[in-house]
């Protein structure tokens, strides 16, 4: 019977320990690198905000905002009659709103600068069923006005859609964005080169990152975020619900905002 030297046993035990450690890391921390397609856009501190504007946020009558609200460099939030209900914290013209706007700018530039595996698309998205990917508008704008749009994740809950447009996003009255195959609203990003308009009673999914303004018409619902860099967010009896964070999993925690507040 062949005996093994102590040094050989030490080496083997070390290999076994390292193998076990690698397996534990893989199981504990599943990563997105193995996922084909686009990586999600990192929203930074904007992840915990449902509505963000550069000049003002105006609500005409009622509605609900589920998430934080911020305005910078402006300071105005018109809550309307009856007032819109905010299930979150409001930051107007302070250093926190400034920080969030800064992170929005970084996220916007990231989404606008993506070029890998771009899919060139016509402006009208209504009536289409789209797989995950990076879509760039040929005419510079996207519209969902004729028929509803379906986004199919094909069984991948981490699937990402990024829509790049140099000018406008228009969603028609009553139109919907339908999610299929495990698609999640938190992984949809609309990079809008000017302004976005969501028609009355429409149902829109995803994060709207607009260079200028966002107008959400009467009764429309947004499962995502209305984030405008330079101008206003205008609401009218809407429900806006920020979706679970995509990358900054701790930005919803109150202590994070308190920590940022101490940096004032």
C-alpha positions in Angstrom: 0.0 0.0 0.0 1.4 3.3 -1.1 1.7 6.0 1.6 1.3 9.7 0.9 3.8 12.2 2.3 2.6 14.9 4.7 3.6 17.6 2.2 1.4 16.0 -0.4 -1.5 15.8 2.0 -1.1 19.5 2.8 -1.2 20.4 -0.8 -4.3 18.3 -1.5 -6.1 19.7 1.5 -5.3 23.2 0.3 -6.7 22.4 -3.2 -9.9 21.0 -1.7 -10.3 24.1 0.5 -9.8 26.5 -2.4 -12.2 24.5 -4.6 -14.8 24.7 -1.8 -14.3 28.4 -1.4 -14.7 29.1 -5.1 -17.9 27.0 -5.2 -19.3 28.9 -2.2 -18.5 32.2 -3.8 -20.3 31.2 -7.1 -23.3 30.0 -5.2 -23.5 33.0 -2.9 -22.8 35.7 -5.4 -24.3 34.8 -8.7 -23.0 37.4 -11.2 -24.3 39.0 -14.3 -21.2 38.6 -16.3 -22.5 35.2 -17.6 -25.7 36.9 -18.8 -25.7 37.6 -22.5 -26.8 41.0 -23.7 -26.8 44.5 -22.1 -25.8 45.2 -18.5 -28.3 47.3 -16.6 -27.7 51.1 -16.3 -26.4 52.0 -12.9 -28.8 54.7 -11.5 -26.7 55.3 -8.4 -28.6 57.3 -5.8 -31.4 57.9 -8.3 -32.4 54.3 -7.7 -34.5 55.3 -4.7 -36.3 58.1 -6.5 -39.6 57.7 -8.4 -39.7 61.3 -9.7 -36.8 63.7 -10.3 -36.8 67.1 -12.1 -34.4 69.9 -12.9 -36.8 72.8 -12.5 -40.1 71.7 -10.9 -42.5 68.8 -10.3 -46.2 69.7 -10.7 -49.2 67.5 -9.9 -52.6 68.7 -11.0 -54.9 66.5 -9.0 -54.2 63.6 -6.7 -52.3 60.5 -7.5 -49.5 58.5 -5.7 -45.7 58.6 -6.0 -44.2 55.5 -4.4 -40.6 56.5 -3.9 -38.5 59.6 -3.2 -39.1 62.9 -5.0 -36.4 65.4 -5.8 -35.8 68.7 -7.6 -32.5 70.3 -8.4 -31.4 73.0 -9.1 -35.1 74.1 -8.9 -36.9 74.0 -5.6 -40.6 73.8 -6.5 -43.0 70.9 -5.9 -46.7 71.7 -6.6 -48.7 69.0 -5.0 -52.1 69.8 -6.5 -55.6 69.6 -5.3 -56.2 67.1 -3.9 -52.5 66.7 -3.1 -50.5 63.9 -4.6 -49.5 61.3 -2.0 -45.8 60.7 -1.7 -44.7 57.4 -0.1 -41.1 58.6 0.3 -39.1 61.7 1.1 -39.1 65.0 -0.8 -35.8 66.7 -1.5 -36.0 70.2 -2.9 -33.0 72.1 -4.0 -30.7 70.6 -1.4 -27.4 68.7 -1.6 -29.1 65.3 -1.8 -31.2 66.3 -4.8 -28.0 67.7 -6.4 -26.2 64.4 -5.8 -29.1 62.4 -7.3 -29.1 64.7 -10.4 -25.4 64.1 -10.7 -25.9 60.4 -10.7 -28.8 60.7 -13.2 -26.4 62.5 -15.6 -23.9 59.7 -15.3 -26.6 57.1 -15.9 -28.0 59.1 -18.9 -24.6 59.3 -20.5 -24.1 55.6 -19.9 -27.4 54.7 -21.6 -26.8 57.2 -24.5 -23.2 56.0 -25.0 -23.9 52.3 -25.4 -22.9 50.9 -28.8 -22.4 47.2 -28.3 -24.8 45.0 -30.4 -27.0 47.9 -31.2 -30.3 47.1 -33.0 -31.4 49.9 -35.4 -35.1 50.3 -35.2 -37.9 52.3 -36.8 -39.7 54.9 -34.6 -43.0 53.0 -34.1 -42.8 50.3 -31.5 -46.5 49.6 -31.3 -47.5 46.1 -32.3 -44.0 44.6 -31.8 -42.7 42.0 -29.5 -39.0 42.7 -28.7 -36.4 40.5 -27.2 -33.8 42.0 -24.8 -31.2 44.3 -26.3 -30.1 47.8 -27.2 -32.5 49.6 -29.6 -31.6 52.8 -31.4 -34.2 54.9 -33.2 -33.4 55.7 -36.8 -35.7 58.8 -37.0 -34.5 59.8 -33.5 -37.8 59.2 -31.7 -39.8 56.3 -30.4 -43.6 56.0 -30.3 -46.1 53.5 -29.0 -49.3 54.9 -30.4 -50.9 52.4 -32.8 -50.9 49.1 -30.8 -49.3 48.0 -27.5 -45.7 47.0 -27.2 -44.6 43.6 -25.7 -41.2 43.0 -24.2 -40.3 39.3 -23.9 -37.5 38.3 -21.6 -37.7 34.7 -22.9 -37.3 33.3 -19.5 -34.5 35.5 -18.2 -35.6 37.7 -15.3 -32.3 39.7 -15.6 -32.9 40.6 -19.3 -32.2 44.2 -20.1 -33.7 46.6 -22.6 -32.2 50.0 -23.4 -33.9 52.3 -25.9 -31.9 55.2 -27.3 -33.6 58.2 -29.0 -32.2 61.6 -29.9 -35.5 63.4 -29.5 -38.9 62.3 -28.1 -40.7 59.3 -26.6 -44.5 59.4 -27.1 -46.9 56.8 -25.6 -50.4 57.1 -27.0 -53.6 57.3 -24.9 -54.5 54.0 -23.4 -51.4 52.2 -24.8 -49.5 49.7 -22.7 -46.1 48.1 -22.4 -46.7 44.5 -21.7 -44.0 42.4 -20.0 -43.7 38.7 -20.9 -41.3 35.8 -20.2 -40.2 37.0 -16.8 -39.4 40.6 -17.9 -39.0 43.2 -15.1 -39.7 46.9 -15.3 -36.5 47.7 -13.3 -34.4 46.4 -16.3 -36.0 48.7 -18.9 -34.3 52.0 -19.7 -35.7 54.8 -21.9 -32.9 57.3 -22.8 -34.8 60.3 -24.2 -32.8 63.0 -26.0 -35.5 65.7 -25.3 -38.9 65.0 -23.7 -41.2 62.1 -23.0 -45.0 62.2 -23.0 -47.1 59.4 -21.6 -50.7 59.6 -22.8 -53.9 59.4 -20.7 -54.5 56.1 -19.0 -51.4 54.5 -20.6 -49.4 51.9 -18.6 -45.7 52.3 -19.1 -42.9 50.1 -17.7 -39.3 51.1 -17.1 -37.0 54.0 -16.1 -37.4 57.2 -18.2 -34.1 59.2 -18.3 -35.0 62.4 -20.1 -32.7 65.2 -21.0 -35.4 67.8 -20.8 -39.0 67.1 -19.5 -41.5 64.3 -18.8 -45.2 64.8 -19.0 -47.5 62.1 -17.6 -51.1 62.7 -18.7 -54.3 62.1 -16.7 -54.6 58.7 -15.2 -51.4 57.2 -16.7 -49.4 54.7 -14.7 -45.6 54.4 -14.7 -44.0 51.3 -13.2 -40.5 52.7 -13.0 -39.0 56.2 -12.6 -39.7 59.6 -14.2 -36.2 61.2 -14.1 -35.8 64.5 -15.9 -32.4 66.2 -16.0 -33.0 69.8 -17.0 -36.8 70.7 -16.9 -40.0 69.7 -15.3 -42.0 66.5 -14.5 -45.7 67.2 -14.9 -48.3 64.8 -13.4 -52.1 64.5 -13.3 -53.7 61.9 -11.1 -51.0 59.3 -11.8 -49.4 56.4 -10.0 -45.6 56.2 -10.3 -44.0 53.3 -8.5 -40.2 52.9 -8.5 -39.2 49.3 -9.1 -36.7 47.3 -7.0 -33.1 48.6 -7.4 -31.1 47.1 -10.3 -27.5 47.5 -9.0 -27.4 49.7 -5.9 -29.2 47.3 -3.6 -28.8 49.6 -0.5 -29.9 52.9 -1.9 -33.4 52.5 -0.5 -32.1 52.2 3.1 -32.9 55.4 5.2 -29.4 55.3 6.8 -27.8 55.8 3.4 -29.6 59.1 2.9 -28.8 60.0 6.5 -25.1 59.3 5.9 -25.2 61.5 2.7 -26.9 64.2 4.8 -23.9 64.3 7.1 -21.7 65.1 4.2 -23.5 68.4 3.8 
